[in-house]
Amino acid sequence: MPGDPVPGDAVRPALDPIAEAHRQWSLRWPEHADHMAAVTSVMRAQQLLLGRVESVLKPYGLTFAAYEALRLLAFTRTGTLPMGKMGTRLMVHPASVTNVIGRLEGRGLVGRRPSPDDRRVVLATITDAGRELAEEATAALNESGFGIGGLPAGQAAEITAALRAVRVSAGEVAP
């Protein structure tokens, strides 16, 4: 219901803690205050959004990481990807992919098998049940606006562009 508290959201304090931290930083290290506030803002937004997204996914028994893995497999033409490639596309450590795929496999949503071309490569394949769950969870996330449904699409695009600049400055993607 609109206005109801969502996990990850906090009670609104009388004073914005990030604005206060920025004020304090500005008194001591003014040349670093804006960078500190930007990073702190991104970290807090990540906490809020993860809480909101995971509350949407909870009825499906999925974490955001598990949802991303299912969705990635569902996007492929064959429903199958090497687990190493999944880690690269999901931008996570291979151990994280192994853990998520293991949990999904335990629920019958994904299967694992060695590649017929290279037995060192393990393939993950989405099952029909996994594909159905991915579609249901995707519809729910789309309906929720991914936790930022109250923002206009143009503003969401601006956030994406600003955060891409951060990724470029970190060397993750090319300019």
N, C-alpha and C positions, 0 to 999 in steps of 0.2 A: 504494500500500500504506500503511495507517495507520502513522504514525510516521516515514515517509520524509520527507526534507527536500523542501520545496516552494520553487520560485523566489520570492524576495521575503521568505522566512523567513530569519532569521539564527541563527547559533549562539548559544545562550543564554549571555549573559555572567554572571559571578559576581555582578555588581552591576547592578541595573536602572538604566540611564542616565537615564531620565526621573525616577525617584525621586531620584537623586543631583542632577540639575539642579534639582528641586523643593527639595531640602535647601539647595543653594547659593543659590537665589533667595530662599528664606525668610530666610536670613541677611542678605541685602542689600536685597531689596524684598519684604518679607513680604506686603504688600497685593496683590501681583501674582503671587505664586508659584502659586496654584491655577489662575489663568487661563492662565499659561504652560504648566503641566503638562497642562491640558486640551487646549490647542491642539496641543502636541507629541504627546500621546497620539493625537489624531484623525489627525494627519498620518502618524504611524508606522503606525497601524491601516490607513489608506488604502493605504500602500505594501505592507503585508503582504497585504491582501485583493486588491488589484489583481494582485499576483504570483500568488496562488493561483487567482484566476478566470482570468487569462490562461493559466496552465498547463493548465487544463481546456479552454480554447478553442483552444490551439495545434494540436492534431491536426486541427482543422477549418479551420485557416488564418485564424482570426479574432482580431482584437484585441477588447477589450471594447467599444470605440467602434463597431467594425463590427458586432458582435453586437447592440448596442443599436439601431442603425439598422435592421438586418434584422428584429429582433423588433418594433420600432415599426411597420414596414410590414406585417408579418404580422398584427398586431393589428387593422389597419383592415379595414373591411368589403370594400373594393375592392382592397386591397393597394397603394394609391396615396395619396401625400400631396405637397403642395407642399413644396419643400425649405426654404423659409422657416419653414413651420409645424414641420417636423422639427427645425430648430434651436431653436425655442422649446420644444418638448416635450422635447428631449434636453438643454436648458439649455446649449447650446454656441454658439459663434460661427458665423455662416453659412459662413465659409471652412472650418471644420472639417467641416461637413456636406458641402460640395462635395468636399473631399478624400476623405472616407470613401466617399461615393457613387461617386466616380470609380474608386476601387479595387474596390469591389463590382461596378461596371458592367464593369470590365475582366475580371472573373472570370465574367461572365454571370449574376450573382446579382440584379442590379437593372438596370432600364432607365431612361433619362431622356428626356423629351420636353417640348416647350412645352405649356402648358395651352391647350385649344381655346377657353376663355373669355377668357383674358388671356395674350397671347404673351410678356408680361414675366415670367410665373410659370413656373418649371420644376417639372415633376412627376417624382417618383421612384416607380417601380413595381417591386415585388418579382416576380421570375420564379418559375416552378415550382421550379427548382433552388435558388433563394434561400430559398423557403419550406421546402423539404425540409431544407436545411442549418440553418435557424433552428430547426426542430423537433428535429433531432438534437442541436444544441448546447444547446438548452434542456433536453432530457432529461439531458444530461451535467451541466449546471450544477445542476439540481434534485437529481440524485443526489449531487453533491459538497456540497450544502448551501451553495452560494455562498461557500465558504471559511470558513464559520462553522458548519458542520454539527454541531460538538460542543457548541454552545450550545443550551439549551432554547428553544423557540419564544417563550415568554414573555419570556425575556431579550433575544432579538432584537427583540421588539416594544418593550421598554423602551429599547433603544438607538435605535430609530427615533424614539420619542417624544422622547428627550433631544436628538437631533440636529435634530428639527423645531423645538424651542425655539431652537436656534442659528439656524436658517433664519429663524424669526420675528424674532429680535433683529436679524438682518441686513437685514430688510425684504424678503426674497425671497417670503415667503408671509404671508398674513393670519393674525392670531392665531385 
